């Protein structure tokens, strides 16, 4: 009777089955697990194989078709003076679901790791050619040239060489071809002279499996490593390079302090440090705008870590298990190349951005930028209920300067007047070359009366300025039309421009060197 009580009150499902496989008893937990009423459970075949002393998993399908998974163990017992089996079952459906999810996650992670390995290998294989290809594009951008500008004279040069071979016995034609070749060579020379490679280090491959670094100045490498053994290993590998100087710190905090006070060509960074990780240091460097190439060197050997640090801005990732003289030199070569390329791309991007927004002659913002800025300032004045003025500046009799002294003299005059305007304007004012001999000035938080003070000073400075070009000296004047944004009229940029232009036109008709 004691056994009956234990089976009945057990939290696990308990089923008593005789040797013929018929269910003699099922406790309430078993009825709940199998979702079967006692009358339809007792006396029926159990339907599952029993393996004495071993754990097995069975699938149980309920009335609603939902499948449960149970872990089952069975032992022999005496039940009402009859030799039977007692099956103990525990619902592990949720656990199996978690295990399946973990299994799928592991498979996904393995696939990701494998993909990262393949991608990394592909990057290494393509890196050299990509760097050279991008370098050529960047250098051409920095030079203000295009591939077409080089290819066109090259085609002419090679074509004329072929014609010289064909007509080698005709001196009169050879002279013509030589002349064309000389012209093509001069065109190529003009482009190449503009190309300046902004690079402090070049790599030179050597025969064998290693390469060394050819430098015109020393390389400073910061090693952030708390392990003496690992630091010494890296230092020994770099000993052959007398142009390399290494510095060492052991924590993220000390690394940041040193990085803020000294420039390094490369930072070798351990992933796990006493006060943080490589990700912490990379994040802070990004926030502080520290542009130094970082290589994460760690004993973790984890491609997931590699993916994270590369996304954070690290240039490369080296497991300590793969450290060697060859791998370190190759890494330094690649990192210096990539950092140099990135610097060149940044300079090219800045130049392209400048070309898009700046006037080449005066260095002022161009008309396109002015149009966008005026719309922005009008919206700001409207939103915050502040004043806004617009000035249009026009040179008086500018055509006479070009006609009398030539267009170079006119360009010189525009440059000097733009400098006078910048001198009179405040830092918050936006000065643009509107077009030809016209300038535009946007004055935020400034009413018309305040603008007039600056404009009158500008008119006087230009009138008293002596312009010198070659042996010529001359004077000129400017006229300025000033318009104030009227919030009640809700003027758009075109209307405000039209009003300023109207004032300018009227006063140029009445006389020069005027402002209103």
C-alpha positions as CSV (number, residue, x, y, z in Angstrom):
1,X,0.0,0.0,0.0
2,X,2.9,2.3,0.6
3,X,4.1,1.8,-3.0
4,X,0.6,2.7,-4.2
5,X,0.7,5.9,-2.3
6,X,4.2,6.9,-3.6
7,X,3.1,6.2,-7.2
8,X,-0.1,8.1,-6.9
9,X,1.3,11.2,-5.3
10,X,4.5,11.5,-7.3
11,X,5.0,14.7,-9.3
12,X,6.4,12.7,-12.3
13,X,4.1,10.6,-14.5
14,X,4.0,7.0,-13.2
15,X,2.5,4.1,-15.2
16,X,2.3,0.5,-14.0
17,X,2.4,-2.0,-16.9
18,X,2.1,-5.8,-16.6
19,X,4.3,-8.2,-18.6
20,X,1.7,-8.3,-21.4
21,X,2.1,-4.5,-21.9
22,X,-1.3,-3.7,-20.5
23,X,-1.6,-0.5,-18.3
24,X,-2.8,-1.5,-14.8
25,X,-2.5,1.9,-13.2
26,X,-1.6,5.5,-14.1
27,X,-1.3,8.3,-11.6
28,X,-2.8,11.8,-12.1
29,X,0.4,13.2,-13.5
30,X,0.5,10.5,-16.1
31,X,-3.1,11.2,-17.1
32,X,-2.2,14.8,-17.5
33,X,0.9,14.0,-19.5
34,X,-0.9,11.6,-21.9
35,X,-4.1,13.7,-21.9
36,X,-6.2,10.5,-21.4
37,X,-9.0,9.8,-19.0
38,X,-8.3,6.9,-16.5
39,X,-11.1,4.8,-18.0
40,X,-9.5,5.0,-21.5
41,X,-5.9,4.5,-20.2
42,X,-6.3,1.6,-17.7
43,X,-6.7,-1.8,-19.4
44,X,-5.3,-0.6,-22.7
45,X,-1.9,-1.4,-24.2
46,X,0.9,1.0,-23.2
47,X,2.3,1.1,-26.7
48,X,5.9,2.0,-25.8
49,X,8.9,-0.2,-25.5
50,X,10.3,-0.6,-22.0
51,X,14.1,-0.9,-21.5
52,X,14.7,-1.8,-17.9
53,X,17.3,0.5,-16.2
54,X,17.9,2.7,-19.2
55,X,16.6,6.2,-20.1
56,X,14.7,6.6,-23.3
57,X,12.8,9.4,-25.0
58,X,9.3,9.0,-26.3
59,X,7.0,11.3,-28.3
60,X,3.4,11.6,-26.9
61,X,0.7,13.0,-29.2
62,X,-2.2,14.5,-27.4
63,X,-5.8,14.8,-28.4
64,X,-5.2,18.3,-30.0
65,X,-2.4,16.8,-32.1
66,X,0.3,18.6,-30.1
67,X,3.4,16.5,-29.6
68,X,5.2,16.3,-26.2
69,X,8.6,14.7,-25.5
70,X,9.1,12.7,-22.3
71,X,12.1,11.0,-20.8
72,X,11.2,7.5,-19.5
73,X,12.9,5.1,-17.2
74,X,11.4,1.7,-16.1
75,X,12.1,-0.7,-13.3
76,X,10.5,-4.0,-12.2
77,X,8.2,-4.0,-9.2
78,X,5.6,-6.1,-7.4
79,X,2.2,-4.6,-7.9
80,X,-0.7,-6.4,-6.2
81,X,1.3,-9.6,-6.0
82,X,2.1,-9.5,-9.7
83,X,5.5,-8.9,-11.4
84,X,5.1,-5.6,-13.4
85,X,7.0,-2.7,-14.8
86,X,6.9,0.8,-13.3
87,X,7.5,3.5,-16.0
88,X,8.5,6.9,-14.7
89,X,8.1,9.8,-17.2
90,X,9.1,13.4,-17.1
91,X,8.0,16.0,-19.6
92,X,11.2,17.4,-21.3
93,X,9.4,19.2,-24.2
94,X,10.6,22.6,-23.2
95,X,14.1,21.4,-22.6
96,X,14.2,19.7,-26.0
97,X,13.0,22.9,-27.6
98,X,15.8,24.9,-25.9
99,X,18.3,22.2,-27.0
100,X,17.1,22.4,-30.6
101,X,17.4,26.1,-30.6
102,X,20.9,25.9,-29.1
103,X,21.8,23.3,-31.8
104,X,20.5,25.6,-34.5
105,X,22.3,28.5,-33.0
106,X,25.5,26.6,-32.9
107,X,25.1,25.5,-36.5
108,X,24.5,29.1,-37.5
109,X,27.5,30.2,-35.5
110,X,29.6,27.5,-37.1
111,X,28.4,28.6,-40.5
112,X,29.2,32.3,-39.6
113,X,32.7,31.3,-38.4
114,X,33.3,29.3,-41.6
115,X,32.0,32.3,-43.7
116,X,34.3,34.7,-41.8
117,X,37.3,32.4,-42.4
118,X,36.6,32.2,-46.1
119,X,35.9,35.9,-46.3
120,X,39.1,36.7,-44.4
121,X,41.1,34.5,-46.7
122,X,39.5,36.1,-49.8
123,X,40.3,39.6,-48.4
124,X,43.9,38.6,-47.8
125,X,44.2,37.2,-51.4
126,X,42.6,40.3,-52.9
127,X,44.1,42.9,-50.6
128,X,47.2,43.7,-52.5
129,X,45.6,44.2,-55.9
130,X,42.7,46.2,-54.4
131,X,45.1,48.5,-52.6
132,X,47.0,49.2,-55.7
133,X,43.8,49.7,-57.8
134,X,42.3,52.1,-55.2
135,X,45.6,53.9,-54.8
136,X,45.7,54.7,-58.5
137,X,42.1,56.0,-58.3
138,X,42.8,58.2,-55.3
139,X,46.0,59.6,-56.7
140,X,44.2,60.6,-59.9
141,X,41.4,62.2,-57.8
142,X,44.0,64.1,-55.8
143,X,45.6,65.2,-59.0
144,X,42.3,66.4,-60.4
145,X,42.8,63.9,-63.3
146,X,40.8,61.0,-64.7
147,X,41.9,57.7,-66.3
148,X,40.7,59.2,-69.6
149,X,43.2,62.1,-69.3
150,X,46.0,59.6,-69.2
151,X,44.7,57.0,-71.6
152,X,44.1,59.5,-74.4
153,X,47.7,60.8,-74.7
154,X,49.0,57.3,-74.2
155,X,46.9,56.0,-77.2
156,X,48.2,59.0,-79.2
157,X,51.8,58.2,-78.2
158,X,51.6,54.5,-79.0
159,X,49.8,55.1,-82.3
160,X,52.4,57.6,-83.5
161,X,55.2,55.1,-82.6
162,X,53.5,52.5,-84.8
163,X,53.2,55.0,-87.6
164,X,56.9,55.8,-87.3
165,X,57.7,52.1,-87.8
166,X,55.5,52.0,-90.9
167,X,57.0,55.2,-92.4
168,X,60.6,54.9,-91.1
169,X,61.9,55.7,-94.6
170,X,60.0,59.0,-94.9
171,X,61.8,61.7,-92.9
172,X,59.1,64.4,-93.5
173,X,56.5,62.2,-91.9
174,X,58.8,61.1,-89.0
175,X,59.2,64.7,-87.9
176,X,55.4,65.1,-87.7
177,X,55.1,61.9,-85.6
178,X,57.9,62.9,-83.3
179,X,56.1,66.2,-82.7
180,X,52.9,64.4,-81.9
181,X,54.7,62.1,-79.5
182,X,56.3,65.0,-77.8
183,X,52.9,66.7,-77.3
184,X,51.4,63.4,-75.9
185,X,54.4,63.0,-73.5
186,X,53.9,66.6,-72.3
187,X,50.3,66.0,-71.5
188,X,51.1,62.8,-69.6
189,X,53.9,64.7,-67.7
190,X,51.4,67.4,-66.7
191,X,49.1,64.9,-65.1
192,X,51.9,62.9,-63.4
193,X,53.5,66.0,-62.0
194,X,50.3,66.8,-60.1
195,X,50.3,63.4,-58.4
196,X,52.0,63.5,-55.0
197,X,52.0,60.3,-53.0
198,X,51.4,61.3,-49.4
199,X,53.0,58.3,-47.9
200,X,55.8,57.9,-45.3
201,X,56.3,54.1,-45.7
202,X,56.7,51.7,-48.7
203,X,56.9,48.0,-48.5
204,X,59.5,46.0,-50.5
205,X,59.0,42.3,-51.0
206,X,62.1,40.1,-50.7
207,X,62.8,36.6,-52.1
208,X,61.6,33.9,-49.8
209,X,58.7,33.8,-47.4
210,X,59.3,37.0,-45.5
211,X,59.3,40.7,-46.3
212,X,60.8,43.7,-44.6
213,X,59.7,47.3,-44.3
214,X,61.5,50.1,-46.0
215,X,61.1,53.3,-44.0
216,X,62.4,56.8,-44.3
217,X,61.8,57.3,-40.6
218,X,61.2,55.2,-37.5
219,X,57.9,53.4,-36.9
220,X,56.5,53.7,-33.4
221,X,54.4,50.7,-32.3
222,X,52.4,50.7,-29.1
223,X,51.9,47.2,-27.6
224,X,49.0,47.0,-25.2
225,X,49.6,43.7,-23.4
226,X,49.5,42.6,-19.8
227,X,51.4,39.3,-20.3
228,X,55.2,39.7,-20.1
229,X,55.7,36.5,-22.0
230,X,53.5,37.6,-25.0
231,X,55.0,41.0,-25.0
232,X,58.6,39.6,-25.2
233,X,57.5,37.3,-28.0
234,X,56.3,40.1,-30.1
235,X,59.3,42.3,-29.3
236,X,61.7,39.5,-30.3
237,X,60.0,39.0,-33.6
238,X,60.4,42.8,-34.4
239,X,64.1,43.0,-33.2
240,X,65.5,42.6,-36.7
241,X,63.9,45.9,-37.8
242,X,66.1,48.7,-36.4
243,X,63.6,51.3,-37.7
244,X,60.9,50.0,-35.3
245,X,60.5,51.3,-31.7
246,X,58.1,49.6,-29.4
247,X,56.3,51.0,-26.4
248,X,54.3,49.0,-23.9
249,X,51.4,49.6,-21.5
250,X,49.3,47.0,-19.7
251,X,45.8,48.5,-19.4
252,X,43.1,50.3,-21.4
253,X,43.5,53.4,-19.2
254,X,47.3,53.7,-19.7
255,X,46.9,53.1,-23.4
256,X,44.4,56.0,-23.7
257,X,46.7,58.3,-21.7
258,X,49.7,57.5,-24.0
259,X,47.6,57.7,-27.2
260,X,46.4,61.2,-26.3
261,X,50.0,62.5,-25.9
262,X,51.9,60.6,-28.6
263,X,51.3,59.5,-32.2
264,X,51.9,55.8,-33.1
265,X,52.0,54.2,-36.5
266,X,50.4,51.0,-35.3
267,X,48.8,49.8,-32.0
268,X,49.0,46.1,-31.2
269,X,46.2,45.5,-28.8
270,X,45.4,42.4,-26.6
271,X,41.7,41.6,-26.4
272,X,41.4,40.8,-22.7
273,X,43.1,43.4,-20.4
274,X,42.9,43.9,-16.6
275,X,40.5,46.9,-16.9
276,X,38.6,46.1,-20.1
277,X,38.7,44.7,-23.6
278,X,39.9,45.8,-27.0
279,X,36.4,46.8,-27.8
280,X,36.4,49.3,-24.9
281,X,39.6,50.9,-26.2
282,X,38.4,51.0,-29.8
283,X,35.1,52.6,-28.8
284,X,36.8,55.3,-26.8
285,X,39.3,56.0,-29.7
286,X,36.4,56.4,-32.1
287,X,34.6,58.8,-29.7
288,X,37.8,60.9,-29.3
289,X,38.6,60.8,-33.0
290,X,42.0,59.1,-32.6
291,X,42.9,57.9,-36.1
292,X,45.6,55.3,-35.5
293,X,45.6,51.8,-37.1
294,X,44.9,49.1,-34.5
295,X,45.6,45.3,-34.7
296,X,43.9,43.1,-32.2
297,X,46.3,40.4,-31.0
298,X,44.6,37.9,-28.6
299,X,44.8,34.3,-27.3
300,X,41.0,33.9,-27.7
301,X,41.2,32.6,-31.3
302,X,37.6,33.5,-31.7
303,X,36.3,34.6,-35.1
304,X,33.3,36.2,-33.5
305,X,35.6,38.5,-31.6
306,X,37.4,39.2,-34.9
307,X,34.2,40.2,-36.5
308,X,33.3,42.6,-33.6
309,X,36.7,44.4,-33.5
310,X,36.9,44.8,-37.3
311,X,33.4,46.4,-37.2
312,X,34.7,48.7,-34.4
313,X,37.5,49.9,-36.7
314,X,40.4,47.5,-36.1
315,X,42.6,47.1,-39.2
316,X,43.4,43.4,-38.6
317,X,43.2,40.5,-36.1
318,X,45.9,38.1,-35.1
319,X,45.4,35.0,-32.8
320,X,48.5,34.6,-30.6
321,X,48.6,30.9,-31.6
322,X,49.4,32.1,-35.2
323,X,52.0,34.8,-34.3
324,X,55.3,34.5,-36.1
325,X,57.9,36.8,-37.7
326,X,56.3,36.3,-41.1
327,X,52.7,37.0,-39.9
328,X,53.8,40.1,-38.0
329,X,55.7,41.6,-40.9
330,X,52.9,40.8,-43.3
331,X,50.4,42.4,-40.9
332,X,52.5,45.5,-40.5
333,X,52.9,45.8,-44.3
334,X,49.1,45.5,-44.9
335,X,48.1,47.8,-42.1
336,X,50.5,50.6,-43.2
337,X,49.2,50.2,-46.7
338,X,45.6,50.3,-45.7
339,X,46.1,53.3,-43.3
340,X,48.0,55.2,-46.0
341,X,45.2,54.4,-48.5
342,X,42.5,55.5,-46.0
343,X,44.4,58.8,-45.5
344,X,44.6,59.4,-49.2
345,X,40.9,58.5,-49.7
346,X,40.0,61.0,-46.9
347,X,42.1,63.7,-48.5
348,X,40.5,63.0,-51.9
349,X,37.0,63.0,-50.3
350,X,37.7,66.4,-48.7
351,X,39.0,67.7,-52.0
352,X,35.9,66.4,-53.8
353,X,33.6,67.9,-51.1
354,X,35.5,71.2,-51.4
355,X,35.1,71.2,-55.2
356,X,31.4,70.6,-54.8
357,X,30.9,73.5,-52.3
358,X,33.7,76.0,-52.8
359,X,34.6,78.4,-55.6
360,X,37.9,77.6,-57.1
361,X,39.1,81.2,-57.6
362,X,38.1,82.9,-54.3
363,X,37.9,79.9,-51.9
364,X,34.4,81.2,-50.9
365,X,31.3,78.9,-50.9
366,X,29.8,78.6,-54.3
367,X,26.3,79.5,-55.5
368,X,25.0,75.9,-55.1
369,X,26.0,75.9,-51.4
370,X,24.6,79.4,-50.9
371,X,21.2,78.4,-52.3
372,X,20.9,75.5,-49.8
373,X,22.3,77.6,-46.9
374,X,19.8,80.5,-47.5
375,X,16.8,78.1,-47.4
376,X,18.1,76.7,-44.1
377,X,18.7,80.1,-42.5
378,X,15.3,81.3,-43.5
379,X,13.7,78.2,-41.9
380,X,15.7,78.9,-38.8
381,X,14.7,82.6,-38.6
382,X,11.1,81.6,-39.1
383,X,11.1,78.9,-36.4
384,X,13.0,80.9,-33.7
385,X,11.6,84.3,-34.7
386,X,15.0,85.9,-35.3
387,X,16.2,88.5,-37.8
388,X,18.1,87.6,-40.9
389,X,19.7,89.8,-43.6
390,X,21.0,89.1,-47.1
391,X,23.5,91.3,-48.9
392,X,24.3,91.1,-52.6
393,X,27.7,92.7,-53.5
394,X,28.5,93.7,-57.1
395,X,31.7,95.1,-58.5
396,X,31.3,98.5,-60.3
397,X,32.8,98.6,-63.8
398,X,34.4,95.2,-63.5
399,X,34.3,94.8,-67.3
400,X,36.7,97.8,-67.7
401,X,39.3,96.0,-65.5
402,X,39.2,92.9,-67.8
403,X,39.3,95.0,-70.9
404,X,42.1,97.3,-69.8
405,X,44.4,94.9,-67.9
406,X,43.2,91.4,-69.0
407,X,41.3,88.6,-67.3
408,X,44.1,87.6,-65.0
409,X,43.9,91.1,-63.5
410,X,40.2,90.6,-63.1
411,X,40.7,87.3,-61.3
412,X,43.3,89.0,-59.0
413,X,40.7,91.7,-58.2
414,X,38.0,89.2,-57.3
415,X,40.4,87.4,-55.0
416,X,41.4,90.5,-53.1
417,X,37.8,91.8,-52.8
418,X,36.7,88.4,-51.5
419,X,39.5,88.7,-48.8
420,X,38.1,92.2,-47.9
421,X,34.6,90.8,-47.6
422,X,35.8,87.9,-45.3
423,X,37.7,90.4,-43.2
424,X,34.5,92.5,-42.6
425,X,32.2,89.5,-42.1
426,X,31.8,87.7,-38.7
427,X,32.5,84.0,-38.2
428,X,28.7,83.4,-38.1
429,X,28.2,85.1,-41.5
430,X,28.2,83.0,-44.7
431,X,30.1,84.6,-47.6
432,X,29.7,83.1,-51.1
433,X,30.6,83.9,-54.6
434,X,27.2,84.2,-56.2
435,X,28.5,84.3,-59.8
436,X,30.8,86.4,-62.1
437,X,31.6,89.6,-60.2
438,X,28.8,89.2,-57.6
439,X,29.1,88.1,-54.0
440,X,26.3,87.1,-51.5
441,X,26.5,87.4,-47.7
442,X,24.0,85.8,-45.3
443,X,23.9,87.4,-41.9
444,X,21.9,85.4,-39.3
445,X,20.4,87.1,-36.3
446,X,21.1,90.5,-37.9
447,X,18.6,93.2,-39.0
448,X,19.0,95.6,-41.9
449,X,20.4,98.5,-39.8
450,X,23.1,96.3,-38.3
451,X,23.9,94.9,-41.7
452,X,24.3,98.4,-43.1
453,X,27.1,99.2,-40.7
454,X,29.2,96.3,-41.9
455,X,28.3,97.0,-45.6
456,X,29.4,100.7,-45.4
457,X,32.7,99.6,-43.9
458,X,33.1,97.2,-46.7
459,X,32.4,99.8,-49.4
460,X,34.9,102.2,-47.8
461,X,37.7,99.5,-47.6
462,X,37.3,98.5,-51.2
463,X,37.2,102.2,-52.4
464,X,40.4,102.9,-50.6
465,X,42.2,99.7,-51.6
466,X,44.9,100.0,-54.3
467,X,44.9,97.0,-56.6
468,X,48.3,96.1,-58.2
469,X,48.7,93.8,-61.2
470,X,52.1,93.6,-62.9
471,X,53.1,97.3,-63.6
472,X,49.5,98.5,-63.3
473,X,47.8,100.0,-60.3
474,X,44.1,100.8,-60.2
475,X,41.1,101.3,-57.9
476,X,37.5,100.0,-58.1
477,X,34.3,100.2,-56.0
478,X,31.4,98.0,-55.0
479,X,27.7,98.5,-54.6
480,X,25.6,96.5,-52.1
481,X,21.9,95.7,-51.9
482,X,20.6,94.7,-48.5
483,X,17.3,92.9,-47.8
484,X,15.8,91.8,-44.4
485,X,13.7,88.7,-44.0
486,X,10.1,89.6,-43.2
487,X,8.5,86.9,-41.1
488,X,5.0,88.2,-41.7
489,X,5.5,88.0,-45.5
490,X,7.1,84.5,-45.1
491,X,9.5,85.2,-47.9
492,X,11.1,82.2,-49.7
493,X,14.8,82.3,-50.8
494,X,13.9,83.6,-54.3
495,X,11.8,86.5,-53.0
496,X,14.5,87.6,-50.6
497,X,17.1,87.4,-53.3
498,X,14.9,89.4,-55.6
499,X,14.4,92.1,-53.0
500,X,18.2,92.4,-52.4
501,X,18.8,92.5,-56.2
502,X,16.2,95.2,-56.6
503,X,18.0,97.4,-54.0
504,X,21.3,96.7,-55.7
505,X,20.0,97.5,-59.2
506,X,18.3,100.7,-58.2
507,X,21.4,102.1,-56.4
508,X,23.8,101.1,-59.2
509,X,21.6,103.2,-61.5
510,X,21.8,106.2,-59.2
511,X,25.5,105.9,-58.7
512,X,28.4,103.6,-57.8
513,X,29.9,102.7,-54.5
514,X,26.4,102.7,-52.9
515,X,24.8,100.6,-50.2
516,X,21.2,100.3,-49.2
